[in-house]
């Protein structure tokens, strides 16, 4: 809720300051230019993200990086289309591939720290993360017998096989 109050007020303050510095006309032209640039970047980066997503699917691998990049492109494009200089800078950071990779790496670190529940996590690179060692899974093979249960209540089940002693 605070973001919906603070961000627009900060945007208005920055727009007024830029308007006083360069004038109202150039400020409005700059905001329009930012929106057009945002639409162009959104289109090109969106196509690239979609192409990489389809390539990952055709290579039969999980497209986790591509999905994140696609979400960042959409988020960055929405920020660039929103009038204001602060959101334009944040949107541009989401659309440029090197900064998007840095954001992805940072959010991966934050997510792993948050969801690891205090267990040790080792990071090899920003894109490849080796988490805690795997635990041995218990075997679900159980020895036993099955008895057929009749439909009538109170009837004794039939015992086809002998049961093992406990």
C-alpha positions in Angstrom: 0.0 0.0 0.0 2.9 2.4 0.8 4.4 1.8 -2.7 1.1 3.0 -4.3 1.5 6.3 -2.3 5.2 6.8 -2.2 6.2 5.9 -5.8 3.7 8.3 -7.5 4.6 11.1 -5.1 8.3 10.5 -5.8 7.6 10.4 -9.5 5.8 13.7 -9.3 8.6 15.3 -7.4 11.2 14.2 -9.9 9.0 15.3 -12.9 8.6 18.7 -11.3 12.3 19.1 -10.6 13.2 18.0 -14.2 10.5 20.4 -15.5 12.0 23.3 -13.6 15.5 22.4 -14.8 14.8 21.9 -18.5 11.3 23.2 -18.9 7.8 21.7 -19.2 7.9 21.0 -23.0 11.2 19.1 -23.0 10.1 17.2 -19.9 6.9 16.0 -21.6 8.9 15.2 -24.8 11.4 13.2 -22.7 8.6 11.3 -21.0 7.0 10.4 -24.4 10.4 9.4 -25.7 10.9 7.1 -22.7 7.5 5.5 -23.4 8.3 4.9 -27.1 11.8 3.5 -26.1 10.1 1.2 -23.6 7.7 -0.1 -26.2 10.5 -0.8 -28.6 12.7 -2.5 -26.0 9.7 -4.5 -24.7 9.0 -5.8 -28.2 12.6 -6.8 -29.0 13.5 -8.2 -25.6 10.2 -10.0 -25.4 10.8 -11.7 -28.8 14.3 -12.7 -27.6 12.9 -14.1 -24.4 10.2 -16.0 -26.3 12.7 -17.5 -28.7 15.0 -18.6 -25.9 12.0 -20.1 -24.1 11.0 -22.2 -27.2 14.6 -23.2 -27.7 14.8 -24.5 -24.1 11.6 -26.5 -24.6 12.9 -28.0 -27.9 16.1 -29.0 -26.1 13.9 -30.7 -23.5 15.2 -28.7 -20.5 13.4 -26.8 -17.9 13.1 -23.1 -19.0 13.5 -21.6 -15.5 15.9 -18.9 -16.6 13.8 -18.1 -19.7 10.6 -17.8 -17.7 12.2 -15.4 -15.2 13.6 -13.3 -18.1 10.2 -13.2 -19.7 8.6 -12.0 -16.5 11.3 -9.4 -16.0 10.8 -8.2 -19.6 7.1 -7.8 -19.0 7.6 -6.1 -15.7 10.3 -3.8 -17.2 8.2 -2.9 -20.1 5.3 -2.0 -17.9 7.5 0.2 -15.8 8.9 1.9 -18.9 5.4 2.6 -20.3 4.4 4.2 -17.0 5.1 7.9 -17.0 7.9 8.9 -14.7 11.7 8.9 -14.5 12.2 6.6 -11.5 10.0 3.8 -13.0 11.8 4.3 -16.4 15.2 3.7 -14.8 13.9 0.6 -13.0 12.2 -0.7 -16.2 15.4 -0.1 -18.2 17.3 -2.2 -15.6 14.8 -5.0 -16.1 15.1 -4.9 -19.9 18.8 -4.8 -20.4 20.2 -8.4 -20.4 23.3 -7.9 -18.2 21.4 -6.2 -15.4 18.5 -8.7 -15.8 21.1 -11.5 -15.2 22.4 -9.7 -12.1 18.8 -9.2 -10.8 18.1 -12.9 -11.5 21.2 -13.9 -9.6 20.5 -11.6 -6.7 16.9 -12.8 -6.4 18.0 -16.4 -6.6 20.3 -15.8 -3.6 17.6 -14.2 -1.6 15.1 -16.9 -2.5 17.5 -19.7 -1.5 18.4 -18.0 1.7 14.7 -17.5 2.6 13.6 -21.0 1.7 16.6 -23.0 2.9 15.3 -22.7 6.5 18.7 -22.0 8.0 20.5 -24.9 6.3 23.8 -24.4 4.6 23.7 -23.4 0.9 26.7 -23.3 -1.4 26.8 -21.1 -4.5 29.1 -22.0 -7.3 28.0 -19.4 -9.8 25.0 -17.1 -10.2 23.3 -19.4 -12.7 24.2 -22.8 -11.2 23.5 -23.4 -7.5 24.5 -26.5 -5.6 22.2 -26.8 -2.6 22.4 -29.0 0.5 23.5 -32.6 -0.1 20.7 -35.0 -1.0 19.3 -37.2 1.8 18.7 -40.9 1.3 15.2 -41.6 0.6 13.6 -44.4 2.5 12.7 -47.5 0.6 9.0 -47.9 0.0 9.2 -51.6 -0.7 7.1 -53.3 2.0 6.8 -57.1 2.4 3.3 -58.2 3.4 0.1 -60.0 2.4 -3.3 -58.9 1.2 -6.7 -60.2 2.3 -9.8 -59.8 0.3 -12.6 -58.1 2.3 -16.2 -59.2 1.5 -18.9 -56.6 0.9 -21.2 -57.8 3.7 -20.5 -56.2 7.1 -19.5 -58.7 9.8 -18.3 -61.4 7.4 -14.9 -62.9 7.9 -12.2 -62.1 5.2 -10.9 -64.9 3.1 -7.3 -65.8 3.7 -5.8 -67.1 0.5 -2.2 -67.0 1.6 -0.6 -67.9 4.9 0.5 -64.8 6.8 4.0 -64.4 8.3 4.3 -64.4 12.1 5.0 -61.0 13.6 
